Amino acid sequence: MLFLQSAWPFLIPVVVAFYMFWLAWTRGGDREEDSTTVQYEPPEKFSPAECGALLDNAMSPCGISATIVDLSVRGYFTIEKNGGGELPVHQQDYVFQLIKPQSDWKNLKPHERAVLSAIFVPTNPLRMLNEAISQLQKVAGNSALASAFAGVQAMTTNNPVLKAVEEAGGDAPRPTAALSESQNHFYLHKTQIGDSVFDVMIAGGYYARRPDRMRLFYVAQGIVIGVLLAVVGSVMPANGTPWFAWILSGALTGLIVSGFGWFMPARTVSGVHALAKLRGFQDFLGKVEKDRIARLEQTPELFEKYLPYAMALGVEGKWAQAFGRITVQPKWHRGPGGDFFPMELVEGLSGMPNQTGHVMARTAGPA
C-alpha cells in the first residue's frame, strides 16, 4: 500500500507521454519525407536566410551573416575586415560602406531591408516601440485591448519630450558602419528580421505556424505543468504521498511536454517538398566531387552567387574547396592584397557569424 501511495503520481508523466506521442504523431514532425536529389540552384527562389530558416526551423546568426554577404555581393555595400589576423576570429570587426541609396531598398525582401536598416539606419528604440504597439493594436482581439494599446501610444504622442526623442535622428542611412557599432541596438532588430522571414514562409504555405513560437509555447507549458505538480507535492503528503514523488513527477512531466513539443513545429507538405530540394542543394554545395562541379562553369561569379547560401547551410568551406585555386577579385570585399582565392575569402569572412551572434546577443547594458 505504501508503495502504491508513493508511485501513483508517476502515472501522470506516463499518461502525458502517451498523449504527447499521439499529438506529435498526428500534428508534428515531417511525416512525408521526400527523397533527396541533387539540386543546382536554391529551391523556390529562397534567399539564403530563408534556406537556413527552413533547414533549422529557426533564425540563426549564420542566416543574418549570409544575408549580409548576399546583399554585399549584389552591390548594396562593401565589406572590409578590420583587425586582420592580429585578433581572434570572434573579435574581428567588419566595416560596411553603403553603395546603393535607400530608394533602391524597396526591391528587397522585408528581412533584407530589415538587415540593411539594422546596420545603416540609426536605431530609435522609442520609434520601434511605437511601431510594435501599432502592430499589436491592429491584431488585438478585442476593443478593450486595442484601447489599452492606443492609450500607451498616446503617452508618447502627447508628451513633448518623448515625441522629440521619437522624431530624433530621422530615417536617413549613414554611409559607413561597423558591425561592432551595432552591439547596443542590433538585438532590437533580431525579432523583426525573424518575423519577416517566417511571415513569408507561412504566407507561401511552407509552415502552418511559426516554428520558433510553437517551440517556446510547449517549453513554457512544460515548465508551468512541472511547477504546478511540484507545488501540489507540498499539500499531498498529508494524504500519504511523499513530497519527493510529486517533485519527480512534475520534473518528468515538464521534460516530456517540452521534449515532444520541440518536434511539433511541422512543415506543411509544400514545406517538406521544399526541404527535400534544399537538402539536395546543400548536398551540391557541400560535395567537392569534380564530376558535379564540372557540370557548371567554374567562375568567380558562380562562387560569389552561391557563397551566401553555403554560409547559411554551413558548407561554405567545402564550397570554397570545390573551386580550388580559381582567382576571385570581389568588388564587394576589401582586404589586404589584390586577388583572393576561394578559401582565403571564406577564411576572411569566417568570423562574421560569430561576431553577428555576439552582436545579436548583446543587451542594452554597458559593453
Phi, psi and chi 1 to 4 in degrees:
 res  aa     phi    psi   chi1   chi2   chi3   chi4
   1 MET       -  -42.1 -178.5   65.5   69.0      -
   2 LEU   -62.6  -37.7 -179.3   60.5      -      -
   3 PHE   -63.9  -42.7  173.0   77.4      -      -
   4 LEU   -64.4  -38.3  -67.6  176.6      -      -
   5 GLN   -64.7  -32.5  -70.6  177.8  -20.2      -
   6 SER   -81.1  -29.9  -58.3      -      -      -
   7 ALA   -95.1  -21.9      -      -      -      -
   8 TRP   -63.5  -27.8   82.1  -95.6      -      -
   9 PRO   -61.1  -22.2  -26.3   36.8      -      -
  10 PHE   -77.3   -6.5  -67.2  100.2      -      -
  11 LEU   -68.8  -26.4  -68.5  175.6      -      -
  12 ILE   -62.5  -52.4  -62.6  175.7      -      -
  13 PRO   -63.5  -29.5   17.9  -30.3      -      -
  14 VAL   -65.4  -47.1  172.6      -      -      -
  15 VAL   -63.2  -43.6  172.9      -      -      -
  16 VAL   -62.8  -37.7  170.1      -      -      -
  17 ALA   -62.7  -43.8      -      -      -      -
  18 PHE   -63.0  -41.7  -83.3  105.9      -      -
  19 TYR   -65.9  -45.1  171.8   73.3      -      -
  20 MET   -66.2  -34.6  -67.5  -59.6  -62.8      -
  21 PHE   -63.0  -44.7  178.3   80.1      -      -
  22 TRP   -62.3  -42.0  172.2   81.8      -      -
  23 LEU   -65.2  -42.6 -160.5   62.1      -      -
  24 ALA   -66.6  -35.3      -      -      -      -
  25 TRP   -70.2  -36.6 -178.0  -99.4      -      -
  26 THR   -90.5  -25.7   56.3      -      -      -
  27 ARG  -122.8  -25.7  -60.0 -175.3 -174.5  179.6
  28 GLY  -105.6  169.5      -      -      -      -
  29 GLY    75.6  164.9      -      -      -      -
  30 ASP  -102.8   88.7  -59.5  -39.5      -      -
  31 ARG   -76.1  -20.1  -62.8  176.7  -60.2  -79.3
  32 GLU  -108.5   64.8  -60.9 -176.9   19.1      -
  33 GLU   -65.4  131.8  -69.7  -77.3   -4.1      -
  34 ASP   -90.1  152.2  -76.5    3.3      -      -
  35 SER   -71.2  145.1   57.7      -      -      -
  36 THR   -92.5  126.9  -60.6      -      -      -
  37 THR  -122.3  149.6   56.8      -      -      -
  38 VAL   -62.8  132.4  176.6      -      -      -
  39 GLN  -118.2  141.5  -56.5  -72.2  -40.4      -
  40 TYR  -105.7   10.6  -63.9   96.4      -      -
  41 GLU  -156.0  157.1   57.7 -177.1   17.1      -
  42 PRO   -64.6  143.4   20.7  -31.3      -      -
  43 PRO   -74.1  151.0   28.7  -35.0      -      -
  44 GLU    54.9   22.4  -46.2  -64.1  -23.7      -
  45 LYS    58.1   33.5  -62.8 -177.7  179.3  179.2
  46 PHE   -66.4  148.4  -75.0  153.1      -      -
  47 SER   -81.3  167.2   68.4      -      -      -
  48 PRO   -56.2  -43.1  -27.8   35.7      -      -
  49 ALA   -64.1  -38.7      -      -      -      -
  50 GLU   -67.8  -36.3  -69.4  166.6  -17.2      -
  51 CYS   -63.1  -46.7  -73.2      -      -      -
  52 GLY   -63.6  -38.4      -      -      -      -
  53 ALA   -68.0  -40.3      -      -      -      -
  54 LEU   -66.5  -36.5 -178.1   66.2      -      -
  55 LEU   -72.0  -41.4 -176.1   67.0      -      -
  56 ASP  -102.0   -6.7  -60.5  -28.8      -      -
  57 ASN    59.0   28.1  -82.6  -24.8      -      -
  58 ALA  -163.2  159.4      -      -      -      -
  59 MET   -97.0  121.2 -167.6   67.9 -166.7      -
  60 SER  -116.1  164.4   67.5      -      -      -
  61 PRO   -57.2  -31.7  -26.9   35.1      -      -
  62 CYS   -63.2  -36.4  -73.7      -      -      -
  63 GLY   -65.9  -38.6      -      -      -      -
  64 ILE   -67.1  -45.6  -56.9  -67.3      -      -
  65 SER   -62.7  -40.1  -61.0      -      -      -
  66 ALA   -63.4  -37.4      -      -      -      -
  67 THR   -65.0  -40.6  -58.6      -      -      -
  68 ILE   -60.4  -47.1  -68.1  174.1      -      -
  69 VAL   -66.3  -40.0  173.6      -      -      -
  70 ASP   -61.6  -45.8 -176.4   47.9      -      -
  71 LEU   -64.5  -34.5  -68.8  170.6      -      -
  72 SER   -69.4  -42.9 -174.3      -      -      -
  73 VAL   -59.8  -35.7  170.1      -      -      -
  74 ARG   -81.5    3.1  -69.5  155.7   62.0 -173.8
  75 GLY    93.3   14.7      -      -      -      -
  76 TYR   -81.7  -29.3  -76.7   86.6      -      -
  77 PHE  -163.5  168.5   55.1   88.2      -      -
  78 THR  -105.8  159.2   60.2      -      -      -
  79 ILE  -120.3  132.4  -59.6  175.6      -      -
  80 GLU  -130.4  124.2  179.8  178.2   -1.6      -
  81 LYS   -79.4  131.0 -172.8  174.1   72.7  168.8
  82 ASN  -115.3  118.4 -171.9   14.3      -      -
  83 GLY   126.7  -25.8      -      -      -      -
  84 GLY    56.4 -146.8      -      -      -      -
  85 GLY   -87.3    2.9      -      -      -      -
  86 GLU   -76.3  -21.8  -59.5  176.5    0.2      -
  87 LEU  -112.0  154.2  -63.7  174.9      -      -
  88 PRO   -59.8  157.1  -22.0   32.2      -      -
  89 VAL   -56.4  -41.9  171.3      -      -      -
  90 HIS   -74.0   -9.6   67.4  -79.5      -      -
  91 GLN  -105.6   -3.3  -66.8 -177.9    3.0      -
  92 GLN   -71.0  144.0  -66.9  173.3   -0.3      -
  93 ASP  -109.5  161.0 -162.1    7.9      -      -
  94 TYR  -131.8  128.3  -63.9   83.5      -      -
  95 VAL  -106.5  132.4  179.3      -      -      -
  96 PHE  -112.7  134.2  -50.6  118.8      -      -
  97 GLN  -116.0  114.4 -178.5   76.2   37.2      -
  98 LEU   -68.3  136.7 -173.6   62.6      -      -
  99 ILE  -114.7  -55.6  -64.1  177.5      -      -
 100 LYS   -83.9  140.2  -70.2 -169.1  176.8 -178.0
 101 PRO   -70.5  165.7   26.4  -34.3      -      -
 102 GLN   -63.5  -25.4 -165.5  173.4   19.8      -
 103 SER   -63.9  -23.5   57.6      -      -      -
 104 ASP   -84.0   -8.4  -70.1   -9.5      -      -
 105 TRP   -72.1  -19.0  -62.0    6.1      -      -
 106 LYS   -65.1  -18.9   62.3  179.5 -179.3  -65.2
 107 ASN   -83.8   -3.7  -61.5  -38.4      -      -
 108 LEU   -88.8  165.0  -62.8  172.6      -      -
 109 LYS   -72.8  156.9  -67.0 -173.6  175.3 -176.7
 110 PRO   -54.8  -42.7  -27.3   34.7      -      -
 111 HIS   -69.8  -28.4   71.6  -84.9      -      -
 112 GLU   -70.9  -40.1  -66.0  170.6  -22.7      -
 113 ARG   -63.9  -37.7  -68.5 -163.6  -61.3  -90.4
 114 ALA   -64.4  -38.4      -      -      -      -
 115 VAL   -66.7  -43.8  169.4      -      -      -
 116 LEU   -61.3  -43.2  -79.8  173.8      -      -
 117 SER   -64.7  -39.7  -63.6      -      -      -
 118 ALA   -62.7  -30.6      -      -      -      -
 119 ILE   -86.6  -48.4  -64.4  173.7      -      -
 120 PHE  -102.7  -28.3  -69.2  104.5      -      -
 121 VAL   -91.2  124.6  178.2      -      -      -
 122 PRO   -56.1  132.8  -24.4   33.8      -      -
 123 THR   -81.4  131.6  -59.7      -      -      -
 124 ASN  -116.1   97.5 -171.8  -44.0      -      -
 125 PRO   -56.9  -35.7  -23.6   33.8      -      -
 126 LEU   -67.5  -38.7 -170.2   56.5      -      -
 127 ARG   -65.8  -40.8 -174.1 -176.4  -53.4  161.1
 128 MET   -63.4  -37.1  -67.8 -176.2   66.8      -
 129 LEU   -64.3  -44.0  175.7   61.4      -      -
 130 ASN   -64.9  -37.8  -83.3  -24.0      -      -
 131 GLU   -65.0  -39.9  -68.7  174.3   -5.3      -
 132 ALA   -65.5  -39.9      -      -      -      -
 133 ILE   -64.5  -38.2  -68.3  175.7      -      -
 134 SER   -61.7  -40.4  -63.1      -      -      -
 135 GLN   -66.2  -41.8  -67.3  -63.8  -36.7      -
 136 LEU   -63.7  -34.7  -68.4  172.9      -      -
 137 GLN   -64.7  -35.7 -156.4  172.9  -13.8      -
 138 LYS   -71.2  -33.7  -67.5  178.3 -178.6  178.1
 139 VAL   -99.5    4.3  -60.4      -      -      -
 140 ALA   -60.7  136.3      -      -      -      -
 141 GLY   -77.7  -19.5      -      -      -      -
 142 ASN  -140.9  162.5   56.5   70.3      -      -
 143 SER   -68.0  -32.2   57.4      -      -      -
 144 ALA   -64.1  -42.6      -      -      -      -
 145 LEU   -67.8  -41.2 -169.4   58.8      -      -
 146 ALA   -63.3  -38.1      -      -      -      -
 147 SER   -65.6  -36.4  178.1      -      -      -
 148 ALA   -65.9  -42.0      -      -      -      -
 149 PHE   -64.3  -39.6  -73.4  135.5      -      -
 150 ALA   -63.6  -36.2      -      -      -      -
 151 GLY   -65.5  -40.2      -      -      -      -
 152 VAL   -64.9  -40.4  174.2      -      -      -
 153 GLN   -67.7  -34.4 -163.2  169.7   31.0      -
 154 ALA   -65.5  -27.8      -      -      -      -
 155 MET   -60.3  -37.9  -67.8  174.4   59.3      -
 156 THR   -73.6  -42.8  -57.3      -      -      -
 157 THR   -65.4  -37.2  -54.2      -      -      -
 158 ASN   -88.5  -10.4  -61.9  -29.1      -      -
 159 ASN   -96.8  114.3 -171.5  -51.0      -      -
 160 PRO   -58.7  -38.3  -21.1   32.1      -      -
 161 VAL   -66.9  -48.8  176.3      -      -      -
 162 LEU   -65.2  -35.8  -66.7  178.8      -      -
 163 LYS   -65.4  -38.8 -172.7  175.0 -178.8  179.3
 164 ALA   -66.0  -38.6      -      -      -      -
 165 VAL   -64.2  -40.7  171.6      -      -      -
 166 GLU   -64.9  -36.2 -178.5 -173.9    5.5      -
 167 GLU   -87.1   -5.9  -64.5  174.5   -8.8      -
 168 ALA   -71.6  146.5      -      -      -      -
 169 GLY    90.9  -38.2      -      -      -      -
 170 GLY    73.5 -171.1      -      -      -      -
 171 ASP  -112.9    8.2  -63.9  -37.7      -      -
 172 ALA   -72.3  130.9      -      -      -      -
 173 PRO   -75.3  150.4   26.8  -33.1      -      -
 174 ARG   -85.9  149.9   50.0 -169.5  173.9 -179.5
 175 PRO   -71.8  -28.8   24.8  -33.5      -      -
 176 THR  -134.6  141.2  -55.6      -      -      -
 177 ALA  -152.2  148.0      -      -      -      -
 178 ALA  -107.5  146.8      -      -      -      -
 179 LEU   -61.0  -35.9 -173.2   57.7      -      -
 180 SER   -67.0  -26.6   61.7      -      -      -
 181 GLU   -67.8  -16.9  -65.8  174.3   -4.8      -
 182 SER   -87.6    2.7  -55.0      -      -      -
 183 GLN   -63.3  -24.9   61.8 -174.6    7.3      -
 184 ASN   -96.0    0.6  -71.3  -33.1      -      -
 185 HIS  -145.2  -13.8   63.8   79.4      -      -
 186 PHE   -61.0  -35.0 -162.7   92.3      -      -
 187 TYR   -62.1  -23.4   72.6   98.8      -      -
 188 LEU   -67.2  -24.8  -65.2  172.2      -      -
 189 HIS   -91.7   -9.9  -60.7  -94.9      -      -
 190 LYS   -58.0  -45.6  178.2 -178.0  176.7 -178.8
 191 THR   -64.2  -42.4  -60.1      -      -      -
 192 GLN   -63.3  -40.5  179.6 -173.8    0.5      -
 193 ILE   -64.0  -47.1  -64.9  170.8      -      -
 194 GLY   -63.5  -41.1      -      -      -      -
 195 ASP   -59.9  -43.2  -72.3  -12.0      -      -
 196 SER   -62.5  -40.8  -61.1      -      -      -
 197 VAL   -66.2  -50.9  169.3      -      -      -
 198 PHE   -75.0  -26.6  -78.6  112.3      -      -
 199 ASP   -61.9  -41.4  -73.7  -13.0      -      -
 200 VAL   -68.1  -39.2  170.4      -      -      -
 201 MET   -66.1  -38.7  -56.9  -70.7  -79.6      -
 202 ILE   -69.3  -43.3  -68.5  174.4      -      -
 203 ALA   -62.5  -31.1      -      -      -      -
 204 GLY   -81.1   -3.8      -      -      -      -
 205 GLY    84.8   16.7      -      -      -      -
 206 TYR   -88.7  -20.5  -56.7  103.6      -      -
 207 TYR  -135.2  147.5  -76.1   98.9      -      -
 208 ALA   -87.2  -33.0      -      -      -      -
 209 ARG  -142.9  162.1  -63.4  174.9  -61.9  -84.3
 210 ARG   -64.5  118.1  -75.0  -78.5  -58.7  -92.3
 211 PRO   -65.9  -36.7   23.2  -33.6      -      -
 212 ASP   -68.0  -38.8   49.2  -11.2      -      -
 213 ARG   -71.7  -34.7  -68.6  178.2 -179.2  173.0
 214 MET   -65.3  -39.7  -73.4  -62.5  -64.7      -
 215 ARG   -62.5  -46.0  -77.0  174.6  170.9  170.2
 216 LEU   -61.8  -37.3  -72.1  175.5      -      -
 217 PHE   -61.0  -48.6  170.1   77.9      -      -
 218 TYR   -70.7  -35.7  -80.4  106.4      -      -
 219 VAL   -63.8  -41.9  169.7      -      -      -
 220 ALA   -64.8  -40.6      -      -      -      -
 221 GLN   -62.3  -40.6  -71.2  -68.7  -47.8      -
 222 GLY   -63.0  -40.7      -      -      -      -
 223 ILE   -66.0  -45.1  -66.4  173.8      -      -
 224 VAL   -62.1  -46.7  170.2      -      -      -
 225 ILE   -63.3  -42.7  -67.4  173.1      -      -
 226 GLY   -62.2  -42.4      -      -      -      -
 227 VAL   -66.4  -41.5  170.3      -      -      -
 228 LEU   -62.5  -42.7  -73.8  176.4      -      -
 229 LEU   -65.5  -37.1  -72.2  175.6      -      -
 230 ALA   -66.3  -37.6      -      -      -      -
 231 VAL   -65.6  -38.1  170.2      -      -      -
 232 VAL   -58.7  -31.9  170.2      -      -      -
 233 GLY   -60.7  -22.6      -      -      -      -
 234 SER   -77.5  -11.2   63.6      -      -      -
 235 VAL  -107.4  -37.4  178.8      -      -      -
 236 MET   -68.9  -24.9  -65.6  -54.9  -69.0      -
 237 PRO   -53.9  -27.0  -29.1   37.2      -      -
 238 ALA   -63.2  -24.3      -      -      -      -
 239 ASN   -95.8   10.3  -63.7  -31.0      -      -
 240 GLY    99.9   -1.7      -      -      -      -
 241 THR   -95.2  123.6  -54.9      -      -      -
 242 PRO   -61.6  146.2  -19.7   31.4      -      -
 243 TRP   -65.0  -34.3   63.0  -91.1      -      -
 244 PHE   -67.7  -25.2   61.3   84.1      -      -
 245 ALA   -65.2  -39.2      -      -      -      -
 246 TRP   -71.4  -35.7  -73.9  100.4      -      -
 247 ILE   -62.3  -47.5  -61.8  -67.6      -      -
 248 LEU   -66.6  -39.5  -68.0  176.2      -      -
 249 SER   -62.6  -43.1  175.4      -      -      -
 250 GLY   -63.9  -41.7      -      -      -      -
 251 ALA   -64.2  -44.6      -      -      -      -
 252 LEU   -63.6  -43.6  -72.2  174.0      -      -
 253 THR   -63.3  -44.0  -56.9      -      -      -
 254 GLY   -61.4  -42.5      -      -      -      -
 255 LEU   -65.5  -37.5  -71.8  174.0      -      -
 256 ILE   -65.6  -47.1  -70.7  170.3      -      -
 257 VAL   -62.8  -45.3  172.5      -      -      -
 258 SER   -66.3  -41.7  -60.5      -      -      -
 259 GLY   -65.6  -48.7      -      -      -      -
 260 PHE   -65.8  -38.4  -85.7   96.8      -      -
 261 GLY   -63.0  -25.5      -      -      -      -
 262 TRP   -63.9  -26.1 -168.5 -101.7      -      -
 263 PHE  -100.5    7.8  -61.9   96.3      -      -
 264 MET   -73.0  -34.1  -73.9  -63.6 -177.0      -
 265 PRO   -64.6   80.0  -18.3   32.1      -      -
 266 ALA   -78.6  140.8      -      -      -      -
 267 ARG   -76.9  155.1  -57.0  171.2 -175.6   89.3
 268 THR   -75.3  178.1   62.2      -      -      -
 269 VAL   -59.6  -42.2  174.0      -      -      -
 270 SER   -63.0  -37.8  -63.2      -      -      -
 271 GLY   -65.6  -37.7      -      -      -      -
 272 VAL   -66.2  -42.2  172.3      -      -      -
 273 HIS   -62.8  -42.3  -65.4  -26.5      -      -
 274 ALA   -66.7  -36.3      -      -      -      -
 275 LEU   -64.5  -39.7  178.0   63.6      -      -
 276 ALA   -61.9  -42.3      -      -      -      -
 277 LYS   -65.4  -39.1  -65.8  178.4 -178.1  178.1
 278 LEU   -63.8  -41.6  177.8   59.8      -      -
 279 ARG   -65.5  -32.9  -73.9  174.8  173.1  162.3
 280 GLY   -65.5  -38.9      -      -      -      -
 281 PHE   -68.2  -40.5 -177.1   54.5      -      -
 282 GLN   -62.1  -38.4 -177.8 -173.2   33.3      -
 283 ASP   -62.9  -40.9 -173.2   44.9      -      -
 284 PHE   -63.9  -46.2  162.4   65.3      -      -
 285 LEU   -67.4  -31.4  -64.6  176.6      -      -
 286 GLY   -91.5   -5.2      -      -      -      -
 287 LYS   -99.6  143.0  -62.3  -66.4 -175.9 -179.4
 288 VAL  -114.3   13.2  -64.9      -      -      -
 289 GLU   -61.5  134.2  -75.6   86.8  -14.5      -
 290 LYS   -64.9  -31.5  -67.6 -177.0  178.8  179.7
 291 ASP   -67.7  -27.0   61.9  -31.8      -      -
 292 ARG   -80.0  -51.2  -74.1 -172.2  177.7  179.8
 293 ILE   -69.3  -24.2 -164.8   63.9      -      -
 294 ALA   -70.2  -17.7      -      -      -      -
 295 ARG   -70.4  -19.9  -61.5  178.7 -171.8  179.9
 296 LEU  -115.1  147.2  -61.5  174.2      -      -
 297 GLU   -69.0  125.9 -174.7  178.9   -2.2      -
 298 GLN   -80.1   95.1  -63.9 -173.4   40.3      -
 299 THR  -123.6  154.6   63.7      -      -      -
 300 PRO   -57.7  -34.0  -24.3   34.1      -      -
 301 GLU   -63.6  -41.3  -68.2   75.7   17.7      -
 302 LEU   -66.9  -42.2  177.2   63.7      -      -
 303 PHE   -59.8  -47.3  169.4   74.9      -      -
 304 GLU   -67.6  -37.2  -65.7  176.9   -4.2      -
 305 LYS   -61.2  -42.1  177.7 -178.7  177.9 -178.9
 306 TYR   -99.8   -2.4  -72.3  155.8      -      -
 307 LEU   -58.3  -46.0  174.9   58.9      -      -
 308 PRO   -59.4  -36.9  -23.0   34.2      -      -
 309 TYR   -66.6  -40.4  -70.0   93.8      -      -
 310 ALA   -62.7  -37.2      -      -      -      -
 311 MET   -65.4  -44.1  -67.7  178.5   64.4      -
 312 ALA   -65.8  -29.4      -      -      -      -
 313 LEU   -98.6    1.7  -60.4  175.4      -      -
 314 GLY    76.2   24.5      -      -      -      -
 315 VAL  -127.3   28.4  -67.7      -      -      -
 316 GLU   -64.5  -33.0   66.6  -87.2   15.6      -
 317 GLY   -65.0  -44.2      -      -      -      -
 318 LYS   -69.7  -34.8  -66.6 -178.4  178.4  179.5
 319 TRP   -63.4  -40.0  176.2 -117.2      -      -
 320 ALA   -67.2  -38.4      -      -      -      -
 321 GLN   -62.9  -31.8  -70.0  176.6   13.5      -
 322 ALA   -64.3  -22.2      -      -      -      -
 323 PHE   -99.1    1.6  -78.3   77.4      -      -
 324 GLY    55.0 -123.7      -      -      -      -
 325 ARG  -106.1   24.1  -59.6  -61.3  -65.5  174.6
 326 ILE   -62.6  138.0 -172.9  173.0      -      -
 327 THR   -84.2  130.3  -58.1      -      -      -
 328 VAL  -113.9  129.7 -179.0      -      -      -
 329 GLN  -122.2   75.0  -64.8  176.6  -49.0      -
 330 PRO   -71.4  132.0   26.8  -33.1      -      -
 331 LYS   -77.7  -17.5  -62.8  178.7 -179.0  178.8
 332 TRP   -95.0  -10.7   50.8  -87.7      -      -
 333 HIS  -121.1  126.5 -175.5  -86.2      -      -
 334 ARG  -112.5  127.3  -62.7  174.1 -177.8  173.9
 335 GLY  -154.8 -178.5      -      -      -      -
 336 PRO   -65.7  138.9   23.3  -32.9      -      -
 337 GLY    85.2  175.5      -      -      -      -
 338 GLY   -96.2  -62.6      -      -      -      -
 339 ASP   -89.9  154.2  -63.3  -18.3      -      -
 340 PHE  -127.8  147.2  -71.6   87.3      -      -
 341 PHE  -102.4  157.3  -65.9  101.8      -      -
 342 PRO   -49.7  -48.8  -31.8   37.6      -      -
 343 MET   -64.9  -36.4  -78.1  -55.6  -59.6      -
 344 GLU   -65.6  -40.3  -65.7  173.5   -3.2      -
 345 LEU   -67.1  -43.2 -177.7   59.0      -      -
 346 VAL   -63.9  -40.8  168.3      -      -      -
 347 GLU   -63.4  -35.3  -71.0  173.6   -0.6      -
 348 GLY   -66.8  -26.6      -      -      -      -
 349 LEU   -99.6    1.0  -62.8  170.4      -      -
 350 SER   -64.0  -26.6   61.9      -      -      -
 351 GLY   -83.9   -8.6      -      -      -      -
 352 MET   -64.6  -44.8 -174.8  172.2  -69.5      -
 353 PRO   -59.6  -39.6  -24.9   34.9      -      -
 354 ASN   -65.5  -44.0  -68.3  -32.0      -      -
 355 GLN   -67.3  -38.1 -179.7   67.2    7.0      -
 356 THR   -64.3  -43.9  -56.9      -      -      -
 357 GLY   -62.7  -37.0      -      -      -      -
 358 HIS   -64.1  -43.6  175.1   71.7      -      -
 359 VAL   -67.7  -40.9  168.1      -      -      -
 360 MET   -67.2  -27.3  -71.2  170.6   63.0      -
 361 ALA   -87.4   -6.7      -      -      -      -
 362 ARG   -70.2  151.5  -68.1  -57.3  -64.2  -98.0
 363 THR  -103.6  179.8   63.0      -      -      -
 364 ALA   -78.1    2.6      -      -      -      -
 365 GLY   -76.2 -177.3      -      -      -      -
 366 PRO   -61.8  152.2  -18.9   29.9      -      -
 367 ALA   -69.8      -      -      -      -      -
